[in-house]
Amino acid sequence: MRSSRNYALAVILAILALPSLAQAKFMSCRLEYEVHTWSVLYKNVSGTGTITCDNGQRARVRLQLHGGGLTLGVSELSGVGRFSRGRDRDEALGGYGSLEGHAGVVRSIEGRVMTKGPVWLSLWGKGRGFDLGFAFGGFTIRRD
């Protein structure tokens, strides 16, 4: 009887500890970037950035986007992005589906939301150029 009570207590404690153990494995990462863009219905973005995670991991990366939409313009932007919680910096690398809006005359701004399975990335940037529109496409982050 006593061993079954101890067993039940151990199971309850293990179940209660699972959420905190799972949360401890996640980390928060940030992307600082600079890109050059041009678009005439077709959108091309290329640039570089640095991924920095709260556990100290860092990586220099190259950024590339090809897509299309109702878009026109040329700009140079710098900005910041936040990744959804991940377990490793390398989960941030790879290809994403992207949706964005951008506008500007002399000063330009952009906002972009991307997903790659369970990993999400939201970017916002500002800079110089002239552009207007929205676009969708494939965004790639690879190690530099």
N, CA, C and O of each residue as an XYZ file, in Angstrom:
576
protein
N       0.829     -1.192      0.000
C       0.000      0.000      0.000
C       0.870      1.251      0.000
O       0.630      2.200     -0.747
N       1.890      1.227      0.862
C       2.741      2.395      0.958
C       3.507      2.631     -0.349
O       3.689      3.780     -0.752
N       3.957      1.561     -1.015
C       4.709      1.712     -2.262
C       3.801      2.257     -3.382
O       4.267      3.025     -4.224
N       2.523      1.874     -3.403
C       1.624      2.414     -4.429
C       1.364      3.897     -4.189
O       1.216      4.663     -5.141
N       1.307      4.305     -2.919
C       1.126      5.729     -2.611
C       2.369      6.520     -3.034
O       2.250      7.611     -3.592
N       3.545      5.976     -2.772
C       4.785      6.640     -3.192
C       4.875      6.726     -4.720
O       5.316      7.731     -5.277
N       4.446      5.650     -5.378
C       4.444      5.632     -6.839
C       3.493      6.705     -7.376
O       3.854      7.444     -8.292
N       2.301      6.799     -6.824
C       1.329      7.802     -7.257
C       1.860      9.212     -7.015
O       1.691     10.088     -7.864
N       2.492      9.439     -5.883
C       3.069     10.742     -5.577
C       4.182     11.082     -6.570
O       4.278     12.225     -7.017
N       5.011     10.118     -6.915
C       6.096     10.340     -7.878
C       5.532     10.686     -9.254
O       6.066     11.568     -9.927
N       4.473     10.018     -9.683
C       3.841     10.295    -10.980
C       3.254     11.703    -10.991
O       3.423     12.432    -11.968
N       2.572     12.092     -9.924
C       1.978     13.436     -9.847
C       3.065     14.499     -9.898
O       2.918     15.488    -10.616
N       4.146     14.321     -9.157
C       5.242     15.287     -9.173
C       5.897     15.375    -10.553
O       6.269     16.462    -10.994
N       6.036     14.245    -11.228
C       6.620     14.245    -12.569
C       5.736     15.008    -13.552
O       6.240     15.772    -14.375
N       4.425     14.806    -13.470
C       3.491     15.515    -14.354
C       3.540     17.010    -14.094
O       3.524     17.803    -15.035
N       3.600     17.405    -12.828
C       3.673     18.826    -12.491
C       4.992     19.452    -12.944
O       5.026     20.645    -13.246
N       6.070     18.683    -12.999
C       7.376     19.211    -13.387
C       7.548     19.304    -14.894
O       8.405     20.062    -15.349
N       6.776     18.572    -15.694
C       6.942     18.560    -17.147
C       6.863     19.938    -17.786
O       7.743     20.261    -18.583
N       5.863     20.780    -17.491
C       5.830     22.092    -18.146
C       7.075     22.930    -17.877
O       7.568     23.593    -18.790
N       7.591     22.921    -16.665
C       8.776     23.729    -16.385
C      10.008     23.148    -17.067
O      10.881     23.908    -17.486
N      10.107     21.838    -17.192
C      11.226     21.234    -17.899
C      11.170     21.563    -19.379
O      12.197     21.861    -19.988
N       9.980     21.514    -19.966
C       9.831     21.834    -21.390
C      10.155     23.299    -21.647
O      10.792     23.613    -22.652
N       9.740     24.195    -20.775
C      10.026     25.612    -20.961
C      11.513     25.882    -20.839
O      12.028     26.761    -21.531
N      12.203     25.178    -20.006
C      13.623     25.421    -19.804
C      14.418     25.143    -21.074
O      15.501     25.705    -21.244
N      13.919     24.297    -21.969
C      14.623     23.965    -23.193
C      14.461     25.036    -24.268
O      15.250     25.068    -25.212
N      13.472     25.908    -24.156
C      13.249     26.932    -25.162
C      14.121     28.149    -24.888
O      14.510     28.411    -23.750
N      14.421     28.889    -25.958
C      15.181     30.119    -25.817
C      14.603     31.168    -26.753
O      13.787     30.859    -27.622
N      15.022     32.382    -26.574
C      14.556     33.494    -27.385
C      15.707     33.975    -28.262
O      16.826     34.149    -27.780
N      15.435     34.192    -29.553
C      16.467     34.668    -30.477
C      15.989     35.916    -31.197
O      14.792     36.138    -31.379
N      16.967     36.727    -31.601
C      16.709     38.007    -32.262
C      17.595     38.086    -33.502
O      18.716     37.577    -33.505
N      17.088     38.724    -34.548
C      17.844     38.926    -35.781
C      17.986     40.418    -36.027
O      16.983     41.127    -36.109
N      19.211     40.904    -36.145
C      19.471     42.272    -36.583
C      19.965     42.155    -38.016
O      20.838     41.336    -38.302
N      19.411     42.975    -38.934
C      19.719     42.782    -40.347
C      19.818     44.091    -41.120
O      19.337     45.136    -40.683
N      20.459     43.998    -42.287
C      20.526     45.060    -43.283
C      20.275     44.415    -44.634
O      20.898     43.407    -44.969
N      19.355     44.995    -45.421
C      19.008     44.426    -46.718
C      18.896     45.512    -47.789
O      18.669     46.686    -47.494
N      19.060     45.087    -49.022
C      18.824     45.913    -50.205
C      17.669     45.264    -50.951
O      17.672     44.050    -51.158
N      16.682     46.053    -51.359
C      15.511     45.496    -52.026
C      15.233     46.234    -53.334
O      15.546     47.416    -53.473
N      14.653     45.531    -54.272
C      14.074     46.147    -55.455
C      12.865     45.315    -55.864
O      12.804     44.111    -55.615
N      11.908     45.984    -56.496
C      10.712     45.256    -56.926
C       9.989     45.992    -58.045
O       9.872     47.218    -58.035
N       9.509     45.219    -59.003
C       8.563     45.640    -60.038
C       7.701     44.405    -60.257
O       8.000     43.585    -61.126
N       6.651     44.268    -59.488
C       5.818     43.069    -59.402
C       6.604     41.889    -58.832
O       6.066     41.149    -58.009
N       7.842     41.690    -59.237
C       8.742     40.694    -58.683
C       9.561     41.369    -57.587
O      10.046     42.483    -57.786
N       9.725     40.727    -56.446
C      10.459     41.318    -55.311
C      11.739     40.533    -55.077
O      11.721     39.303    -55.015
N      12.858     41.254    -54.945
C      14.151     40.650    -54.637
C      14.741     41.362    -53.422
O      14.847     42.589    -53.405
N      15.122     40.594    -52.415
C      15.735     41.133    -51.199
C      16.997     40.323    -50.934
O      16.971     39.094    -50.983
N      18.107     41.015    -50.653
C      19.320     40.306    -50.239
C      20.027     41.140    -49.181
O      19.971     42.370    -49.199
N      20.694     40.450    -48.257
C      21.387     41.163    -47.198
C      22.067     40.232    -46.225
O      22.228     39.038    -46.476
N      22.466     40.816    -45.100
C      23.165     40.074    -44.055
C      22.556     40.402    -42.703
O      21.816     41.374    -42.551
N      22.883     39.573    -41.736
C      22.385     39.819    -40.388
C      23.123     38.994    -39.362
O      24.018     38.213    -39.683
N      22.723     39.187    -38.114
C      23.276     38.421    -37.006
C      22.138     37.917    -36.134
O      21.291     38.694    -35.692
N      22.122     36.618    -35.892
C      21.166     36.016    -34.964
C      21.845     35.944    -33.602
O      22.951     35.417    -33.483
N      21.184     36.473    -32.575
C      21.690     36.435    -31.209
C      20.619     35.817    -30.325
O      19.467     36.252    -30.345
N      20.989     34.808    -29.553
C      20.036     34.119    -28.678
C      20.362     34.398    -27.220
O      21.501     34.712    -26.875
N      19.349     34.281    -26.367
C      19.532     34.590    -24.949
C      20.425     33.592    -24.220
O      20.802     33.834    -23.074
N      20.772     32.473    -24.860
C      21.696     31.529    -24.233
C      23.144     31.779    -24.671
O      24.036     30.992    -24.355
N      23.375     32.899    -25.414
C      24.721     33.263    -25.823
C      25.107     32.829    -27.227
O      26.147     33.259    -27.727
N      24.314     31.998    -27.877
C      24.628     31.569    -29.229
C      24.481     32.744    -30.196
O      23.566     33.558    -30.064
N      25.396     32.822    -31.173
C      25.358     33.864    -32.207
C      25.690     33.230    -33.546
O      26.392     32.221    -33.608
N      25.181     33.830    -34.619
C      25.521     33.364    -35.962
C      25.376     34.512    -36.945
O      24.376     35.229    -36.925
N      26.381     34.691    -37.813
C      26.272     35.624    -38.932
C      25.513     34.894    -40.033
O      25.787     33.726    -40.313
N      24.556     35.585    -40.660
C      23.710     34.937    -41.653
C      23.572     35.793    -42.911
O      23.789     37.005    -42.886
N      23.209     35.136    -44.002
C      22.848     35.783    -45.268
C      21.344     35.631    -45.436
O      20.772     34.590    -45.112
N      20.712     36.684    -45.947
C      19.267     36.709    -46.133
C      18.948     36.860    -47.607
O      19.616     37.618    -48.311
N      17.934     36.148    -48.085
C      17.524     36.213    -49.485
C      16.017     36.015    -49.563
O      15.473     35.120    -48.917
N      15.341     36.846    -50.352
C      13.910     36.676    -50.580
C      13.637     36.851    -52.062
O      14.157     37.770    -52.695
N      12.821     35.967    -52.609
C      12.304     36.092    -53.966
C      10.802     35.910    -53.864
O      10.325     34.961    -53.240
N      10.060     36.816    -54.474
C       8.607     36.710    -54.405
C       7.949     37.664    -55.365
O       8.585     38.187    -56.280
N       6.681     37.884    -55.152
C       5.937     38.770    -56.036
C       4.699     39.300    -55.355
O       4.345     38.891    -54.249
N       4.050     40.220    -56.042
C       2.835     40.830    -55.520
C       2.604     42.163    -56.191
O       3.166     42.428    -57.254
N       1.798     42.996    -55.598
C       1.588     44.355    -56.083
C       2.636     45.225    -55.414
O       2.386     45.807    -54.358
N       3.800     45.316    -56.021
C       4.942     45.950    -55.389
C       5.806     46.669    -56.412
O       5.956     46.209    -57.544
N       6.379     47.810    -56.003
C       7.240     48.607    -56.855
C       8.171     49.412    -55.965
O       7.722     50.030    -55.000
N       9.495     49.413    -56.282
C      10.391     50.264    -55.521
C      11.797     49.754    -55.373
O      12.140     48.664    -55.831
N      12.620     50.579    -54.710
C      14.007     50.282    -54.385
C      14.266     50.852    -52.996
O      13.861     51.979    -52.711
N      14.931     50.101    -52.129
C      15.229     50.616    -50.791
C      16.394     49.882    -50.153
O      16.747     48.771    -50.549
N      16.983     50.528    -49.157
C      17.990     49.938    -48.282
C      17.456     50.063    -46.872
O      17.154     51.164    -46.412
N      17.337     48.934    -46.181
C      16.696     48.910    -44.871
C      17.572     48.227    -43.836
O      18.366     47.345    -44.162
N      17.420     48.638    -42.593
C      17.995     47.905    -41.472
C      16.877     47.703    -40.465
O      15.982     48.538    -40.336
N      16.937     46.589    -39.756
C      15.851     46.317    -38.831
C      16.152     45.203    -37.867
O      17.285     44.743    -37.729
N      15.094     44.785    -37.206
C      15.175     43.787    -36.149
C      14.074     42.758    -36.363
O      12.992     43.085    -36.851
N      14.353     41.532    -36.002
C      13.359     40.472    -36.061
C      13.375     39.658    -34.790
O      14.390     39.582    -34.098
N      12.256     39.057    -34.491
C      12.125     38.178    -33.320
C      11.604     36.822    -33.785
O      10.625     36.731    -34.525
N      12.279     35.781    -33.334
C      11.856     34.414    -33.633
C      10.940     33.921    -32.534
O      11.074     34.315    -31.376
N      10.001     33.049    -32.906
C       9.234     32.354    -31.874
C      10.220     31.492    -31.094
O      11.333     31.238    -31.553
N       9.815     31.056    -29.948
C      10.732     30.273    -29.117
C      11.178     29.015    -29.846
O      10.375     28.306    -30.452
N      12.471     28.759    -29.772
C      13.034     27.561    -30.375
C      13.956     26.875    -29.395
O      14.206     27.378    -28.300
N      14.450     25.746    -29.788
C      15.345     24.995    -28.912
C      16.811     25.218    -29.253
O      17.689     24.952    -28.432
N      17.085     25.716    -30.492
C      18.457     25.870    -30.927
C      18.532     26.975    -31.967
O      17.583     27.184    -32.723
N      19.646     27.679    -32.010
C      19.846     28.756    -32.977
C      19.672     28.246    -34.403
O      19.166     28.971    -35.259
N      20.085     27.009    -34.667
C      20.017     26.474    -36.020
C      18.589     26.248    -36.504
O      18.370     26.108    -37.707
N      17.603     26.209    -35.591
C      16.206     26.117    -36.018
C      15.782     27.359    -36.792
O      14.826     27.311    -37.565
N      16.488     28.472    -36.590
C      16.163     29.720    -37.279
C      16.610     29.688    -38.738
O      16.088     30.448    -39.554
N      17.560     28.830    -39.081
C      18.074     28.762    -40.437
C      17.105     28.015    -41.340
O      16.341     27.170    -40.873
N      17.135     28.325    -42.642
C      16.316     27.601    -43.600
C      15.352     28.502    -44.345
O      15.487     29.726    -44.338
N      14.379     27.879    -44.988
C      13.428     28.596    -45.823
C      12.114     28.863    -45.110
O      11.604     28.006    -44.388
N      11.568     30.055    -45.317
C      10.317     30.500    -44.703
C       9.349     30.933    -45.790
O       9.771     31.377    -46.858
N       8.056     30.806    -45.527
C       7.040     31.460    -46.330
C       6.863     32.867    -45.782
O       6.785     33.045    -44.566
N       6.797     33.887    -46.666
C       6.825     35.280    -46.223
C       5.657     36.076    -46.778
O       5.244     35.882    -47.921
N       5.126     36.983    -45.951
C       4.101     37.949    -46.352
C       4.526     39.288    -45.792
O       4.866     39.384    -44.613
N       4.514     40.349    -46.631
C       5.016     41.643    -46.188
C       4.244     42.801    -46.786
O       3.568     42.676    -47.807
N       4.370     43.928    -46.114
C       3.878     45.200    -46.610
C       4.987     46.222    -46.463
O       5.741     46.181    -45.491
N       5.100     47.148    -47.423
C       6.162     48.146    -47.372
C       5.690     49.437    -48.024
O       4.841     49.420    -48.914
N       6.252     50.567    -47.569
C       5.873     51.868    -48.119
C       6.951     52.882    -47.811
O       7.643     52.782    -46.798
N       7.091     53.865    -48.697
C       8.009     54.943    -48.402
C       8.368     55.787    -49.601
O       8.405     55.306    -50.733
N       8.630     57.051    -49.338
C       9.215     57.976    -50.297
C      10.327     58.683    -49.521
O      10.040     59.419    -48.577
N      11.562     58.478    -49.893
C      12.774     58.903    -49.216
C      12.991     58.033    -47.969
O      13.991     57.320    -47.892
N      12.080     58.077    -47.001
C      12.167     57.176    -45.846
C      11.233     55.997    -46.106
O      10.094     56.171    -46.540
N      11.730     54.813    -45.836
C      10.981     53.612    -46.166
C      10.813     52.737    -44.925
O      11.694     52.699    -44.066
N       9.691     52.039    -44.831
C       9.451     51.110    -43.728
C       8.934     49.792    -44.290
O       8.382     49.746    -45.390
N       9.118     48.730    -43.529
C       8.599     47.427    -43.924
C       8.202     46.632    -42.694
O       8.727     46.840    -41.600
N       7.278     45.732    -42.893
C       6.905     44.755    -41.888
C       6.726     43.427    -42.590
O       6.117     43.363    -43.658
N       7.252     42.367    -42.001
C       7.207     41.061    -42.661
C       6.955     39.994    -41.608
O       7.539     40.038    -40.525
N       6.097     39.046    -41.916
C       5.827     37.905    -41.039
C       6.125     36.645    -41.838
O       5.715     36.512    -42.991
N       6.849     35.715    -41.202
C       7.250     34.485    -41.887
C       7.046     33.273    -40.997
O       7.051     33.367    -39.769
N       6.866     32.136    -41.647
C       6.734     30.891    -40.896
C       7.494     29.771    -41.589
O       7.604     29.716    -42.814
N       8.013     28.879    -40.749
C       8.689     27.663    -41.198
C       8.260     26.578    -40.218
O       8.961     26.298    -39.245
N       7.114     25.973    -40.478
C       6.593     24.995    -39.530
C       6.268     25.663    -38.211
O       5.522     26.642    -38.190
N       6.809     25.159    -37.102
C       6.495     25.753    -35.797
C       7.285     27.031    -35.498
O       6.993     27.713    -34.515
N       8.283     27.369    -36.330
C       9.102     28.553    -36.090
C       8.512     29.744    -36.846
O       8.271     29.673    -38.051
N       8.285     30.832    -36.123
C       7.772     32.075    -36.704
C       8.819     33.157    -36.557
O       9.599     33.161    -35.605
N       8.830     34.083    -37.516
C       9.740     35.223    -37.465
C       8.978     36.462    -37.907
O       8.333     36.459    -38.955
N       9.049     37.509    -37.115
C       8.460     38.792    -37.508
C       9.594     39.809    -37.612
O      10.434     39.916    -36.719
N       9.604     40.560    -38.728
C      10.641     41.551    -38.988
C      10.013     42.919    -39.141
O       8.904     43.040    -39.662
N      10.700     43.937    -38.699
C      10.300     45.309    -38.981
C      11.574     46.100    -39.198
O      12.545     45.966    -38.454
N      11.552     46.941    -40.251
C      12.742     47.697    -40.577
C      12.410     49.059    -41.140
O      11.270     49.339    -41.511
N      13.431     49.906    -41.198
C      13.276     51.228    -41.784
C      14.571     51.594    -42.478
O      15.627     51.032    -42.191
N      14.477     52.550    -43.400
C      15.657     52.957    -44.130
C      15.325     54.014    -45.163
O      14.451     54.857    -44.960
N      16.046     53.950    -46.284
C      15.897     54.938    -47.343
C      15.450     54.254    -48.625
O      15.804     53.105    -48.888
N      14.664     54.978    -49.420
C      14.244     54.473    -50.710
C      12.861     54.968    -51.055
O      12.287     55.809    -50.362
N      12.343     54.439    -52.124
C      10.947     54.695    -52.474
C      10.330     53.352    -52.847
O      10.870     52.616    -53.672
N       9.215     53.048    -52.241
C       8.559     51.770    -52.504
C       7.133     51.801    -51.973
O       6.785     52.590    -51.095
N       6.335     50.925    -52.529
C       4.952     50.802    -52.105
C       4.434     49.443    -52.526
O       4.695     48.995    -53.642
N       3.698     48.780    -51.635
C       3.057     47.548    -52.026
C       3.066     46.482    -50.960
O       3.413     46.715    -49.802
N       2.666     45.292    -51.402
C       2.726     44.112    -50.557
C       3.217     42.965    -51.428
O       3.018     42.965    -52.642
N       3.851     42.002    -50.804
C       4.425     40.882    -51.547
C       4.420     39.631    -50.690
O       4.302     39.694    -49.466
N       4.548     38.503    -51.350
C       4.682     37.212    -50.679
C       5.771     36.452    -51.398
O       6.066     36.737    -52.559
N       6.372     35.488    -50.726
C       7.421     34.722    -51.380
C       8.161     33.827    -50.420
O       7.687     33.524    -49.326
N       9.334     33.408    -50.852
C      10.192     32.527    -50.069
C      11.371     33.289    -49.514
O      12.115     33.908    -50.275
N      11.562     33.263    -48.214
C      12.638     33.961    -47.519
C      13.601     32.899    -46.979
O      13.176     31.952    -46.316
N      14.892     33.058    -47.262
C      15.880     32.083    -46.826
C      16.913     32.719    -45.916
O      17.430     33.798    -46.206
N      17.206     32.051    -44.822
C      18.268     32.445    -43.892
C      19.298     31.324    -43.882
O      18.982     30.182    -43.550
N      20.549     31.664    -44.253
C      21.598     30.645    -44.219
C      22.843     31.206    -43.556
O      23.087     32.412    -43.577
N      23.615     30.325    -42.975
C      24.831     30.724    -42.271
C      25.792     31.384    -43.245
O      25.961     30.923    -44.374
N      26.419     32.467    -42.801
C      27.376     33.217    -43.621
C      28.716     32.526    -43.652
O      29.647     33.013    -44.294
